[in-house]
Amino acid sequence: MASRITGRKRVLYAGTMSPMRLAEARTLCQPEVMPTHVKLEAVGYDPATGCMNLDDLQARLGDDVAAVYFENPGYLGFIEARAAEIVAMAHTAGALAIIGVDPITLGLLTPPGTLGADIACGDIQPLGMHMHAGGGCSGFIAFRDDDPIFASECPLELYTLLETEVPGEYAVAEALADRTSYGSRDQGKDWSVRPAACGPSPPPST
């Protein structure tokens, strides 16, 4: 999503990123032989605190960086004390700032939007979803709503409230359906997510 928005092909991530999330990111960014490959590059961190090394981040930033990703709280349990600085550095380089969060911590920690992040994501398991037979897992993605490009490039289905013919009554409907594989087939924005999640859509019937 960040690569499509910025037109860039490199993403910097905190070296303390969750191994499971990193594995998923590598899948979604596709192999190097693919024309849509996005390069992932780790940023160093302070071994004493776990926080990102901002000198190393500055050295790695460039005009080919689509986004800077970090987690707060971090995978190892620390708080990224200079989160706002990381966001500002990403924006200065023309990149997006993405923060992975645990939603249950947002009652105490500064929310990603307040820090200036463009995209926030994370698991919603901590909100009380019970595990059963390997299921019960889900996640969320949130992004700025002041620029329509974020909604148009979101790789997931979006639903919204619409007014009906009856004043005061509303209906739930899918928004921007033409950007998904349902409307654009193999050119849909959700195509890169589907192989990792549930396989590609079947070919259209003839």
Rosetta blueprint (number, residue, H / E / L):
1 M L
2 A H
3 S H
4 R H
5 I H
6 T H
7 G L
8 R L
9 K L
10 R E
11 V E
12 L E
13 Y E
14 A E
15 G L
16 T L
17 M L
18 S L
19 P H
20 M H
21 R H
22 L H
23 A H
24 E H
25 A H
26 R H
27 T H
28 L H
29 C L
30 Q L
31 P L
32 E L
33 V L
34 M L
35 P L
36 T L
37 H L
38 V L
39 K E
40 L E
41 E E
42 A E
43 V E
44 G L
45 Y E
46 D L
47 P L
48 A L
49 T L
50 G L
51 C L
52 M E
53 N L
54 L H
55 D H
56 D H
57 L H
58 Q H
59 A H
60 R H
61 L L
62 G L
63 D L
64 D L
65 V E
66 A E
67 A E
68 V E
69 Y E
70 F E
71 E E
72 N L
73 P L
74 G L
75 Y L
76 L L
77 G L
78 F L
79 I L
80 E L
81 A L
82 R L
83 A H
84 A H
85 E H
86 I H
87 V H
88 A H
89 M H
90 A H
91 H H
92 T H
93 A L
94 G L
95 A L
96 L E
97 A E
98 I E
99 I E
100 G E
101 V L
102 D L
103 P H
104 I H
105 T H
106 L L
107 G L
108 L L
109 L L
110 T L
111 P L
112 P H
113 G H
114 T H
115 L H
116 G L
117 A L
118 D L
119 I E
120 A E
121 C E
122 G E
123 D E
124 I L
125 Q H
126 P H
127 L H
128 G L
129 M L
130 H L
131 M L
132 H E
133 A L
134 G L
135 G E
136 G L
137 C L
138 S L
139 G E
140 F E
141 I E
142 A E
143 F E
144 R L
145 D L
146 D L
147 D L
148 P H
149 I H
150 F H
151 A H
152 S H
153 E H
154 C L
155 P L
156 L L
157 E L
158 L E
159 Y E
160 T E
161 L E
162 L E
163 E E
164 T L
165 E L
166 V L
167 P L
168 G L
169 E L
170 Y E
171 A E
172 V E
173 A E
174 E E
175 A E
176 L L
177 A H
178 D H
179 R H
180 T L
181 S H
182 Y H
183 G H
184 S H
185 R H
186 D H
187 Q H
188 G L
189 K L
190 D L
191 W L
192 S L
193 V L
194 R H
195 P H
196 A H
197 A H
198 C L
199 G L
200 P L
201 S L
202 P L
203 P L
204 P L
205 S L
206 T L
